[in-house]
Amino acid sequence: MKAVDLKNKGIKFTLGDTEYSLKLNMNVFCELEEIYGDLNKAFEDLQNMKIKAIRALIYAAVKVEDDTATLMEVGEKLGVNDLERLGIAINEALNTAMPGVEENMGEA
């Protein structure tokens, strides 16, 4: 999957009875930054599979689609079994979506 696909289509995930899309777009990044205060710290914690970061990113994705959602509600719906599955998907998505060194150098 290409970065453009992740931005437009996202990764489908289910939380409770509802299906959402984790789209790595500006809205999700802004929500994540709002929670963390520092987007770089959030990405660092996501790379290290920290539970707080996984919950925050899932919340950011849900919040973009449902503005009534709260961080605590999302945390309540997440189970331990969800964390590993979502963590792996998030890491893959971030690695795919973030431009590599070669891409950045080629656009200068």
N, C-alpha and C positions, 0 to 999 in steps of 0.2 A: 504494500500500500504506500502511496506517495503522500507527501505532506499536504498537497492540495486536497487529496481525498479525505484526509483526517480533518482538515479545516471545514470542508463542505458536508461530508457525510457523517463523520465521527465514528466512534466505537459504540455500538449498542450495548447497554447493560440494563438489568432489571433491578429495581429497588422496591421491595414490597410487591405490589401488584402492577406497578407502572414501569414501562420501558422508557428509557432516556437515551440520549446520544451524548457522548463525551466528545465535543468538538473542540479542538485545540485552536480556538480563535480568540480575538481580542476581548470579547465579552467574558469568556471563561478566565482568561489571564487577569483581567481587571478585578473580577470577583476574588480570585485567588490572592491577588496582591492586597485587596481590601482585608482579607482574613489575616494574612501573614504580615503585612506591612512592608515586606521586602520580597519581591518576586524571585530574586536570586536565591535567597534562603529557602523559599518554598521548593524551587527546583532541586536544590541540594538535598533537601530532606526527602523529596520524591525519589531521587536516584538512590538514596540509602534506605528506601522502603519503610520510612517512618509512618506509623499508623496515623498520627495526626495529619500528616501531609496527604495521605491517601484519602482520609475523610474530607479534608479541605477541598481537594480537587473534585471529588465526587459531588460534594455540596455545591461547588462553583458551577459544575455542569447542570445539576438539578435546578439551581437558582436561576440560571439563564432561561430555562424552560418553564419554571414555576416560581414566580416571584414571591409566593407566600411561604415557601419552604424555609425552614430554619436549620442552622448547623446541628442543633441538638436532635431535631427530628430525623435528619439524615443519619446521624450517628446511631440513633435508636434502631433504624431499619437495617443498618449494616451488621452482618454477622461475621464471626471469625473466619468462616469458610469463604466469605466474599473477599476478604482482604488479600489473600494470596492470589486469587484469580484476577481481581482488579489491579493489584499491584503489578503483576506481570504485564497486563494489558497496558497500564499507564506507562510503565518503563518502555515498552515497545513503541507506544504512540509518541512519547517524548523523543526517543532516539530517532524515529522516522521524521517527526515534524521539525526538529531543530536543524537548521542548516549546518552542514559540515564546513570545515576549514576550506576545502577545495571550492565549495559553492560560493562562499563569501569572497574568496580571492578572485574568482572568475567574474564577479559582478562589479569589481572596482573600476 
